[in-house]
């Protein structure tokens, strides 16, 4: 039986079904927060501005290396040395060796000149992202206003899961939705404490456990969401552990949590399994995607710490190597600095010379 604590912190019994012991905290009082629409990609101009600033390091590195190539205004095809420099610039920005080689080879086969290089790159990068997106522009996070929405958040420790969950909760609460956060990283006390802070800031409910049974937290969060019967538009965001050093145990735990979701969620629900990737880790993100995909049917990627990385090309590498769309990007430290991924804004942010 879990207990429901009200704002005066006096315990009162809950009528929720019994399971492995867990606790839930009622929605706390919250401060006046920033307009949640600031984290919505419908404001394309604002999204571009945030992305452009976050992509500064990647853009400066990429365009800095390409500057000598694109300075040539002639129509003669790029020579072998120029094509090698183009390939190297892409690799340094973490586009991945395979993609960099393929793009350089296409440029060679097309006989592109220096002035044709950037339009070509823009078109091909859109093609890479468009191949795994629901549309040519946005990789939208799934949401149903008439059903329960479940977001299963996975990733290694330190990737930024807790912060992303808090910002995502803030966005939904700002739109008047009921949000329940399930503290599923039961082996790291700091994770629960941090989620508690974020839940209070966002105005979300928090379900915790006094044991190490992460599946029990998921169970109680889903039962709490369905208590009363009306789940339309409600949101459950599930935090998870990220101990890759205990890979087998972690995969078993994630699998068990997913089975609880399959069993306890209502028949009509939205489900997203988001892999949180720290953009500063570069190519390590690919191995992380492979590991987590073995336990969870990943539906998308949330790219964090983009503002502190020169490796923004990893978004394209993940899209091409794992056919995973990037759905969310963290572009700063403020609570509303979580943006829906906009392919056009992202590519413009990479190739916009005026921002140098």
Buried (B, 14 or more C-beta within 10 A) or exposed (E): BBBBBEEEEEEEEBEBEEBBBBBBBEBBEBEEBEEBEBBBBEBEEBBBBBBBBBBBBBBEBBBEBBEEBBEBEEEEBBEEEBBEBBBEBBBBBBBBEEBBBBBBEEBBEEEBBBBBBBEBBBEBBBEBBBEBBEEEBBBBBBBEEEBBBBBBBBBBBBBBBBBBBBBBBBBBBBBEBBBBBBBBBBBBEEBBEBBBEBBBBBBBBBBBBEEEBBBBBBBBBBBBBBBEEEBBBBBBBBBBBBBBEEEEEBBEBBBBBBEBBEEBBEEEBBBBBBBBBBBBBBEEBBEBBEBBBEBBEBBBBBBBBBBBBBBBBBBBBBBBBBEBBBBBBBBBEEBBBBBBBBBBBBBBBBBBEEBE
